[in-house]
Amino acid sequence: MAIRIITHKKISTQQNITDYLGIPTFEEIDLRTPEGVQRYKERFGCQPNSEGTNYRIRRKFQKMPSKSLEGVRFLSNIYNERDQRLFAGFLATMFGYGGIRKAAQLMKLDVKTVRKGKKELKRREESLKNGIRREGGGRKTKARSESRYEQALQEIIRDELAGDPMNEKKWVRKTLRWMKKELEKKGIEVSISTIRKTLKQCNISLRKNVKYKNTRNYPKREAQFRYLNAKKNEFLAKKSPMLSVDAKKKEFIGNFINNGSTWRDEAYKVLDHDFPSLAEGILIPFGIYDLSNNEGHIYCGTSRDTSEFAVDCICRWWVEVGQKRYPHAKELLILCDSGGSNGYRRRLWKWELQLKLADRLGLTIYICHYPPGASKYNPVEHRLFSFISINWAGEPLRSYEKALGFINSTKTETGLEVNGYLVDKEYQKGIKVSDDQMKSLNIEYDGDCPQLNYTIKPRTDLNQMR
Protein backbone atom coordinates (compact mmCIF):
# COMPACT_ATOMS: atom_id res chain seq x y z
CA MET A 1 0.00 0.00 0.00
CA ALA A 2 1.43 3.40 -0.93
CA ILE A 3 1.26 6.22 1.54
CA ARG A 4 0.52 9.80 0.55
CA ILE A 5 1.77 12.27 3.16
CA ILE A 6 0.41 15.81 3.15
CA THR A 7 2.27 18.62 4.93
CA HIS A 8 2.00 22.39 4.91
CA LYS A 9 4.72 22.57 2.25
CA LYS A 10 4.17 19.59 -0.08
CA ILE A 11 2.54 16.26 -0.78
CA SER A 12 4.86 13.26 -0.98
CA THR A 13 4.25 9.61 -1.74
CA GLN A 14 6.07 6.62 -0.27
CA GLN A 15 5.75 3.32 -2.20
CA ASN A 16 7.08 -0.20 -1.89
CA ILE A 17 8.20 -2.31 -4.86
CA THR A 18 5.01 -4.36 -4.60
CA ASP A 19 2.96 -1.26 -5.32
CA TYR A 20 4.27 -1.28 -8.90
CA LEU A 21 3.11 -4.84 -9.61
CA GLY A 22 -0.58 -4.03 -9.66
CA ILE A 23 -2.98 -1.19 -9.20
CA PRO A 24 -1.65 0.70 -6.15
CA THR A 25 -3.87 1.65 -3.26
CA PHE A 26 -3.16 4.76 -1.26
CA GLU A 27 -3.47 5.66 2.38
CA GLU A 28 -3.52 9.34 2.97
CA ILE A 29 -1.97 10.86 6.12
CA ASP A 30 -2.58 14.56 6.66
CA LEU A 31 0.11 15.92 8.98
CA ARG A 32 -1.76 19.21 9.23
CA THR A 33 -4.18 17.58 11.63
CA PRO A 34 -3.59 15.94 15.04
CA GLU A 35 -5.18 12.73 13.78
CA GLY A 36 -2.72 12.57 10.87
CA VAL A 37 0.26 13.07 13.19
CA GLN A 38 -1.03 10.31 15.47
CA ARG A 39 -1.54 7.97 12.50
CA TYR A 40 2.05 8.75 11.30
CA LYS A 41 3.44 7.80 14.73
CA GLU A 42 1.46 4.52 14.66
CA ARG A 43 2.57 3.75 11.13
CA PHE A 44 6.26 4.64 11.36
CA GLY A 45 6.88 4.61 15.13
CA CYS A 46 8.47 8.06 15.28
CA GLN A 47 7.67 11.75 15.26
CA PRO A 48 7.43 13.26 11.75
CA ASN A 49 9.82 16.07 10.88
CA SER A 50 9.05 19.25 8.98
CA GLU A 51 9.65 17.52 5.63
CA GLY A 52 7.09 14.86 6.39
CA THR A 53 9.55 12.01 6.54
CA ASN A 54 11.19 9.97 9.25
CA TYR A 55 14.56 9.90 7.44
CA ARG A 56 17.20 12.22 8.77
CA ILE A 57 18.62 14.60 6.26
CA ARG A 58 22.40 14.53 6.39
CA ARG A 59 23.88 18.00 6.32
CA LYS A 60 27.35 18.29 4.94
CA PHE A 61 29.93 19.73 7.32
CA GLN A 62 31.01 23.09 6.04
CA LYS A 63 34.75 23.16 5.72
CA MET A 64 36.58 26.02 7.39
CA PRO A 65 37.84 28.63 4.93
CA SER A 66 41.52 28.29 4.09
CA LYS A 67 42.44 31.67 5.61
CA SER A 68 40.76 30.77 8.90
CA LEU A 69 42.49 27.37 8.85
CA GLU A 70 45.87 29.04 8.40
CA GLY A 71 45.11 31.31 11.35
CA VAL A 72 44.19 28.37 13.58
CA ARG A 73 47.40 26.54 12.70
CA PHE A 74 49.47 29.67 13.26
CA LEU A 75 47.99 30.16 16.73
CA SER A 76 48.48 26.48 17.49
CA ASN A 77 52.21 26.77 16.76
CA ILE A 78 52.87 29.85 18.88
CA TYR A 79 50.72 28.91 21.86
CA ASN A 80 52.16 27.09 24.84
CA GLU A 81 50.62 23.90 26.22
CA ARG A 82 47.96 25.61 28.30
CA ASP A 83 46.95 28.08 25.57
CA GLN A 84 46.73 25.31 22.98
CA ARG A 85 44.48 23.31 25.29
CA LEU A 86 42.15 26.24 26.00
CA PHE A 87 41.98 27.30 22.36
CA ALA A 88 41.12 23.73 21.33
CA GLY A 89 38.38 23.70 23.97
CA PHE A 90 37.00 26.95 22.54
CA LEU A 91 36.92 25.49 19.01
CA ALA A 92 35.20 22.35 20.31
CA THR A 93 32.51 24.52 21.86
CA MET A 94 32.03 26.47 18.62
CA PHE A 95 31.75 23.34 16.47
CA GLY A 96 28.94 21.93 18.61
CA TYR A 97 28.09 18.25 18.17
CA GLY A 98 31.31 16.29 17.51
CA GLY A 99 33.36 19.40 18.17
CA ILE A 100 35.92 17.71 20.40
CA ARG A 101 36.87 15.26 17.66
CA LYS A 102 36.95 17.97 15.00
CA ALA A 103 39.07 20.31 17.15
CA ALA A 104 41.48 17.48 17.95
CA GLN A 105 41.93 16.69 14.25
CA LEU A 106 42.32 20.33 13.33
CA MET A 107 44.94 21.15 15.98
CA LYS A 108 46.54 17.68 15.95
CA LEU A 109 45.95 17.14 19.67
CA ASP A 110 44.72 14.21 21.67
CA VAL A 111 40.96 14.04 22.32
CA LYS A 112 41.61 13.92 26.07
CA THR A 113 43.59 17.15 25.86
CA VAL A 114 40.76 18.93 24.01
CA ARG A 115 38.19 17.60 26.47
CA LYS A 116 40.32 18.86 29.37
CA GLY A 117 40.67 22.27 27.72
CA LYS A 118 36.93 22.49 27.21
CA LYS A 119 36.31 21.77 30.91
CA GLU A 120 38.91 24.34 32.00
CA LEU A 121 37.37 26.93 29.69
CA LYS A 122 33.91 26.21 31.09
CA ARG A 123 35.15 26.60 34.69
CA ARG A 124 37.22 29.66 33.72
CA GLU A 125 40.27 28.34 35.55
CA GLU A 126 43.04 30.83 36.29
CA SER A 127 45.38 28.15 37.35
CA LEU A 128 48.11 28.87 36.13
CA LYS A 129 49.54 32.10 37.22
CA ASN A 130 52.71 30.51 38.49
CA GLY A 131 53.35 28.20 35.56
CA ILE A 132 52.00 26.42 32.50
CA ARG A 133 51.81 23.05 34.17
CA ARG A 134 50.44 22.28 37.57
CA GLU A 135 52.94 21.56 40.33
CA GLY A 136 54.32 18.06 40.09
CA GLY A 137 53.53 17.73 36.39
CA GLY A 138 55.91 16.20 33.90
CA ARG A 139 58.34 13.33 34.19
CA LYS A 140 60.55 13.34 37.28
CA THR A 141 64.27 13.85 36.87
CA LYS A 142 66.64 10.99 37.54
CA ALA A 143 67.83 12.67 40.73
CA ARG A 144 64.25 12.73 42.06
CA SER A 145 63.16 9.31 40.82
CA GLU A 146 66.38 7.60 41.97
CA SER A 147 67.56 9.03 45.28
CA ARG A 148 70.86 7.11 45.18
CA TYR A 149 71.92 8.38 41.75
CA GLU A 150 73.71 11.66 42.55
CA GLN A 151 75.44 10.32 45.65
CA ALA A 152 76.61 7.21 43.80
CA LEU A 153 77.94 9.33 40.92
CA GLN A 154 79.85 11.54 43.34
CA GLU A 155 81.36 8.46 44.99
CA ILE A 156 82.66 6.88 41.78
CA ILE A 157 84.22 10.11 40.44
CA ARG A 158 85.57 11.30 43.79
CA ASP A 159 88.94 9.63 43.26
CA GLU A 160 89.04 10.44 39.52
CA LEU A 161 88.42 14.17 39.85
CA ALA A 162 90.94 16.88 39.00
CA GLY A 163 90.71 20.65 38.89
CA ASP A 164 92.48 23.91 38.24
CA PRO A 165 93.65 25.65 41.45
CA MET A 166 93.12 29.10 39.87
CA ASN A 167 89.44 28.68 38.90
CA GLU A 168 86.50 26.33 39.41
CA LYS A 169 87.03 24.20 36.29
CA LYS A 170 87.03 20.48 37.03
CA TRP A 171 87.35 17.36 34.95
CA VAL A 172 87.30 13.57 35.30
CA ARG A 173 89.90 11.30 33.79
CA LYS A 174 87.32 8.56 33.08
CA THR A 175 84.76 8.36 30.26
CA LEU A 176 80.98 8.69 30.54
CA ARG A 177 80.57 5.06 29.47
CA TRP A 178 82.80 3.98 32.34
CA MET A 179 80.62 5.95 34.76
CA LYS A 180 77.49 4.34 33.29
CA LYS A 181 78.92 0.85 33.81
CA GLU A 182 79.97 1.65 37.38
CA LEU A 183 76.46 2.91 38.16
CA GLU A 184 74.94 -0.22 36.64
CA LYS A 185 77.09 -2.31 39.02
CA LYS A 186 75.34 -0.45 41.85
CA GLY A 187 71.92 -1.23 40.33
CA ILE A 188 71.29 2.26 38.92
CA GLU A 189 70.17 2.46 35.28
CA VAL A 190 70.94 5.86 33.76
CA SER A 191 71.67 7.20 30.29
CA ILE A 192 74.91 8.83 29.20
CA SER A 193 73.13 12.10 28.42
CA THR A 194 71.79 12.26 31.98
CA ILE A 195 75.29 11.72 33.39
CA ARG A 196 76.64 14.46 31.12
CA LYS A 197 73.91 16.87 32.29
CA THR A 198 74.62 16.11 35.96
CA LEU A 199 78.36 16.70 35.51
CA LYS A 200 77.70 20.05 33.85
CA GLN A 201 75.58 21.09 36.82
CA CYS A 202 78.64 20.36 38.99
CA ASN A 203 80.87 22.50 36.69
CA ILE A 204 82.62 19.39 35.39
CA SER A 205 83.06 19.63 31.63
CA LEU A 206 84.95 18.20 28.71
CA ARG A 207 88.49 19.37 28.02
CA LYS A 208 90.02 19.42 24.59
CA ASN A 209 93.54 18.29 23.75
CA VAL A 210 96.38 20.76 24.04
CA LYS A 211 99.82 20.71 22.46
CA TYR A 212 101.65 19.41 25.50
CA LYS A 213 103.44 16.17 26.17
CA ASN A 214 104.48 15.26 29.66
CA THR A 215 108.06 14.07 29.42
CA ARG A 216 107.85 12.94 33.09
CA ASN A 217 105.05 10.46 32.46
CA TYR A 218 105.30 8.03 35.34
CA PRO A 219 105.41 4.39 34.17
CA LYS A 220 103.20 3.06 37.01
CA ARG A 221 100.73 5.94 37.06
CA GLU A 222 97.56 3.80 37.16
CA ALA A 223 98.97 1.49 39.81
CA GLN A 224 99.79 4.46 42.02
CA PHE A 225 96.29 5.90 41.62
CA ARG A 226 94.77 2.55 42.60
CA TYR A 227 96.97 2.26 45.68
CA LEU A 228 96.32 5.86 46.69
CA ASN A 229 92.55 5.52 46.32
CA ALA A 230 92.54 2.30 48.32
CA LYS A 231 94.45 4.03 51.11
CA LYS A 232 91.98 6.91 51.13
CA ASN A 233 89.02 4.54 51.40
CA GLU A 234 90.74 2.67 54.21
CA PHE A 235 91.19 5.84 56.29
CA LEU A 236 87.66 7.02 55.50
CA ALA A 237 86.28 3.72 56.76
CA LYS A 238 88.32 3.99 59.98
CA LYS A 239 87.41 7.70 60.35
CA SER A 240 91.08 8.46 60.83
CA PRO A 241 92.53 11.88 59.94
CA MET A 242 93.41 12.31 56.28
CA LEU A 243 95.00 15.48 54.89
CA SER A 244 95.68 16.78 51.41
CA VAL A 245 98.53 19.31 51.48
CA ASP A 246 100.32 21.55 49.00
CA ALA A 247 101.75 25.04 48.60
CA LYS A 248 99.73 27.49 46.50
CA LYS A 249 101.20 29.92 44.01
CA LYS A 250 103.18 32.70 45.68
CA GLU A 251 101.54 36.12 45.77
CA PHE A 252 103.28 39.48 45.97
CA ILE A 253 101.87 41.84 48.58
CA GLY A 254 101.43 45.31 47.14
CA ASN A 255 99.45 47.36 44.64
CA PHE A 256 99.80 44.77 41.87
CA ILE A 257 97.31 43.55 39.29
CA ASN A 258 95.27 40.48 40.21
CA ASN A 259 93.51 38.68 37.37
CA GLY A 260 89.73 38.78 37.49
CA SER A 261 86.88 41.32 37.58
CA THR A 262 84.84 42.91 40.34
CA TRP A 263 81.64 44.99 40.30
CA ARG A 264 82.83 48.50 41.02
CA ASP A 265 82.02 52.05 39.95
CA GLU A 266 85.67 52.61 39.11
CA ALA A 267 88.48 50.16 38.32
CA TYR A 268 91.43 49.77 40.67
CA LYS A 269 94.55 51.61 39.58
CA VAL A 270 97.56 49.36 40.09
CA LEU A 271 101.23 49.42 39.18
CA ASP A 272 102.09 48.77 35.56
CA HIS A 273 104.85 46.31 36.52
CA ASP A 274 104.96 43.60 39.19
CA PHE A 275 108.66 43.58 39.99
CA PRO A 276 109.47 41.80 43.29
CA SER A 277 111.48 44.85 44.36
CA LEU A 278 108.26 46.91 44.42
CA ALA A 279 106.47 44.44 46.72
CA GLU A 280 106.00 44.99 50.43
CA GLY A 281 106.37 41.28 51.01
CA ILE A 282 105.55 37.82 49.71
CA LEU A 283 102.70 35.50 50.64
CA ILE A 284 103.31 31.72 50.50
CA PRO A 285 99.99 29.95 51.21
CA PHE A 286 100.45 26.36 52.36
CA GLY A 287 97.11 24.59 52.30
CA ILE A 288 95.93 21.75 54.53
CA TYR A 289 92.59 20.26 53.50
CA ASP A 290 90.79 17.88 55.86
CA LEU A 291 88.94 15.52 53.50
CA SER A 292 86.69 14.01 56.17
CA ASN A 293 85.35 17.35 57.43
CA ASN A 294 85.55 19.53 54.27
CA GLU A 295 87.65 22.05 56.15
CA GLY A 296 90.66 24.02 54.96
CA HIS A 297 93.50 25.71 56.79
CA ILE A 298 95.90 28.06 55.03
CA TYR A 299 99.22 28.89 56.71
CA CYS A 300 100.69 31.92 54.97
CA GLY A 301 104.47 32.06 55.11
CA THR A 302 106.38 35.28 54.53
CA SER A 303 109.90 34.02 53.79
CA ARG A 304 110.55 30.80 51.83
CA ASP A 305 108.71 27.62 50.83
CA THR A 306 110.85 24.89 52.38
CA SER A 307 110.24 21.37 53.67
CA GLU A 308 110.69 22.66 57.21
CA PHE A 309 107.95 25.23 56.62
CA ALA A 310 105.60 22.55 55.22
CA VAL A 311 106.09 20.19 58.19
CA ASP A 312 105.74 23.05 60.70
CA CYS A 313 102.35 23.89 59.17
CA ILE A 314 101.17 20.28 59.52
CA CYS A 315 102.42 20.15 63.12
CA ARG A 316 100.65 23.39 63.95
CA TRP A 317 97.42 22.05 62.44
CA TRP A 318 97.67 18.89 64.53
CA VAL A 319 98.32 20.76 67.79
CA GLU A 320 95.64 23.41 67.25
CA VAL A 321 92.96 21.43 65.40
CA GLY A 322 93.77 17.78 64.71
CA GLN A 323 94.22 16.33 68.19
CA LYS A 324 91.01 18.02 69.37
CA ARG A 325 89.02 16.72 66.40
CA TYR A 326 90.61 13.25 66.48
CA PRO A 327 91.47 12.69 70.17
CA HIS A 328 92.12 8.95 69.82
CA ALA A 329 94.00 9.01 66.52
CA LYS A 330 97.47 7.47 66.40
CA GLU A 331 97.99 7.59 62.64
CA LEU A 332 97.72 10.21 59.93
CA LEU A 333 97.49 9.97 56.12
CA ILE A 334 99.05 12.78 54.09
CA LEU A 335 98.35 13.14 50.34
CA CYS A 336 100.75 15.43 48.50
CA ASP A 337 102.41 16.12 45.16
CA SER A 338 105.66 14.59 43.99
CA GLY A 339 107.53 17.88 43.77
CA GLY A 340 108.00 21.09 45.68
CA SER A 341 108.75 21.41 49.36
CA ASN A 342 106.86 18.13 50.05
CA GLY A 343 108.37 16.15 47.18
CA TYR A 344 109.20 12.47 47.56
CA ARG A 345 112.91 13.12 46.84
CA ARG A 346 113.28 15.73 49.57
CA ARG A 347 115.42 14.38 52.38
CA LEU A 348 114.51 17.29 54.65
CA TRP A 349 110.79 16.54 54.16
CA LYS A 350 111.20 12.99 55.48
CA TRP A 351 113.57 14.03 58.25
CA GLU A 352 111.21 16.74 59.54
CA LEU A 353 108.24 14.34 59.43
CA GLN A 354 110.21 11.81 61.47
CA LEU A 355 111.49 14.34 63.97
CA LYS A 356 108.46 16.59 64.56
CA LEU A 357 105.39 14.52 63.71
CA ALA A 358 106.36 10.93 64.43
CA ASP A 359 108.81 11.25 67.32
CA ARG A 360 107.54 14.32 69.17
CA LEU A 361 103.81 13.80 68.62
CA GLY A 362 103.81 9.99 68.59
CA LEU A 363 102.00 9.65 65.26
CA THR A 364 102.42 7.01 62.58
CA ILE A 365 102.55 8.95 59.31
CA TYR A 366 101.41 7.41 56.01
CA ILE A 367 102.53 9.47 53.01
CA CYS A 368 101.17 8.96 49.48
CA HIS A 369 102.46 11.12 46.62
CA TYR A 370 100.53 11.70 43.43
CA PRO A 371 102.48 10.62 40.33
CA PRO A 372 104.57 13.28 38.57
CA GLY A 373 102.40 15.43 36.31
CA ALA A 374 99.20 14.58 38.22
CA SER A 375 99.13 17.38 40.79
CA LYS A 376 95.70 18.57 39.55
CA TYR A 377 94.17 15.43 41.10
CA ASN A 378 95.31 16.45 44.57
CA PRO A 379 92.04 17.41 46.36
CA VAL A 380 93.55 20.53 47.94
CA GLU A 381 93.97 22.00 44.44
CA HIS A 382 90.34 21.94 43.28
CA ARG A 383 88.53 21.76 46.63
CA LEU A 384 90.37 24.56 48.41
CA PHE A 385 92.81 26.64 46.35
CA SER A 386 90.40 27.20 43.46
CA PHE A 387 87.76 28.81 45.70
CA ILE A 388 90.33 31.10 47.34
CA SER A 389 91.48 32.26 43.89
CA ILE A 390 87.88 32.95 42.88
CA ASN A 391 87.21 34.84 46.11
CA TRP A 392 90.05 37.33 45.71
CA ALA A 393 89.98 37.52 41.90
CA GLY A 394 90.26 41.13 40.71
CA GLU A 395 91.33 42.42 44.13
CA PRO A 396 94.89 43.74 44.61
CA LEU A 397 96.47 42.12 47.68
CA ARG A 398 97.86 45.33 49.16
CA SER A 399 98.45 43.94 52.66
CA TYR A 400 98.70 40.69 54.58
CA GLU A 401 95.53 41.60 56.48
CA LYS A 402 93.55 41.96 53.24
CA ALA A 403 94.83 38.62 51.90
CA LEU A 404 93.95 36.83 55.16
CA GLY A 405 90.53 38.48 55.09
CA PHE A 406 89.78 36.96 51.69
CA ILE A 407 91.04 33.55 52.83
CA ASN A 408 88.90 33.55 55.98
CA SER A 409 85.80 34.66 54.07
CA THR A 410 86.02 31.83 51.52
CA LYS A 411 82.96 29.59 51.72
CA THR A 412 81.07 27.29 49.38
CA GLU A 413 77.54 25.91 49.10
CA THR A 414 78.86 22.47 50.07
CA GLY A 415 79.89 23.78 53.49
CA LEU A 416 83.60 24.42 53.01
CA GLU A 417 85.12 26.55 55.77
CA VAL A 418 88.60 28.08 55.50
CA ASN A 419 90.83 29.50 58.22
CA GLY A 420 93.91 31.55 57.44
CA TYR A 421 96.97 32.11 59.64
CA LEU A 422 100.12 34.18 59.20
CA VAL A 423 103.49 32.48 59.77
CA ASP A 424 106.19 35.11 60.18
CA LYS A 425 109.03 32.70 61.01
CA GLU A 426 112.13 33.05 58.84
CA TYR A 427 113.00 29.81 57.03
CA GLN A 428 116.37 29.13 55.46
CA LYS A 429 117.15 27.22 52.31
CA GLY A 430 120.02 24.82 51.80
CA ILE A 431 119.63 22.75 54.98
CA LYS A 432 121.30 19.39 54.37
CA VAL A 433 120.35 15.99 55.80
CA SER A 434 123.26 13.56 56.08
CA ASP A 435 123.30 9.92 55.09
CA ASP A 436 123.51 8.89 58.73
CA GLN A 437 120.37 10.86 59.52
CA MET A 438 118.56 9.19 56.63
CA LYS A 439 119.63 5.74 57.86
CA SER A 440 118.22 6.53 61.29
CA LEU A 441 114.70 7.08 59.91
CA ASN A 442 112.08 4.56 60.99
CA ILE A 443 110.61 4.38 57.50
CA GLU A 444 108.96 1.58 55.51
CA TYR A 445 108.25 1.65 51.79
CA ASP A 446 105.29 -0.22 50.34
CA GLY A 447 103.02 -0.55 47.31
CA ASP A 448 103.91 -0.98 43.64
CA CYS A 449 105.61 2.42 43.75
CA PRO A 450 107.62 2.34 47.01
CA GLN A 451 109.34 5.66 46.36
CA LEU A 452 105.90 7.34 46.37
CA ASN A 453 104.38 5.43 49.31
CA TYR A 454 106.04 5.14 52.67
CA THR A 455 105.24 5.02 56.36
CA ILE A 456 107.17 6.85 59.05
CA LYS A 457 106.74 5.49 62.58
CA PRO A 458 107.91 6.88 65.92
CA ARG A 459 111.43 5.81 66.92
CA THR A 460 111.85 4.05 70.24
CA ASP A 461 115.40 5.33 70.70
CA LEU A 462 114.85 9.03 71.33
CA ASN A 463 118.60 9.59 71.47
CA GLN A 464 118.58 9.55 67.70
CA MET A 465 116.59 12.79 67.74
CA ARG A 466 118.46 15.89 66.83
Buried (B, 14 or more C-beta within 10 A) or exposed (E): EBBBBBBEEEEEEBEEEEBEEEEEEEEEBBBEEEEBBEBBEEBBEEEBEEEBBBEEEEEEEEEBEEEEEEEBEEEBEEBEEBBBBBBBBBBBBEBEEEBBEBBBEBBEBEBEBBBBBBEBBEEEEEEBEEEEEEEEEEEEEBBEEBEEBBEBBEEBBBBBBBBBBBBBBBBBBEEBEBBBEBBEEEEBEBEEEBBBEBBEEBEBEEEEEEEEEEEEEBEBBEBBBBBBBEBBEEBBEEEBBBBBBBBBEEBBBBBBEBEBEEEEEEEEEBEEEBEEEEBEBBBBBBBBBBBBBBBBBBBBBBBBBBBBBBBBBBBBBBEEBBBEBBEEBEBBBBBBBBBBBBBBEBBBBBBBBBBBBBBEBEBBBBBBBBBBBBBBBBBBBBBBBBBBBBBBBBBBBBEBEBBBBBBBEBEBEEEBBBBBBBBEEEBEEEEEBEEEBEEBBBBEEEBEBEEBBBBBBBBEEEEBEE
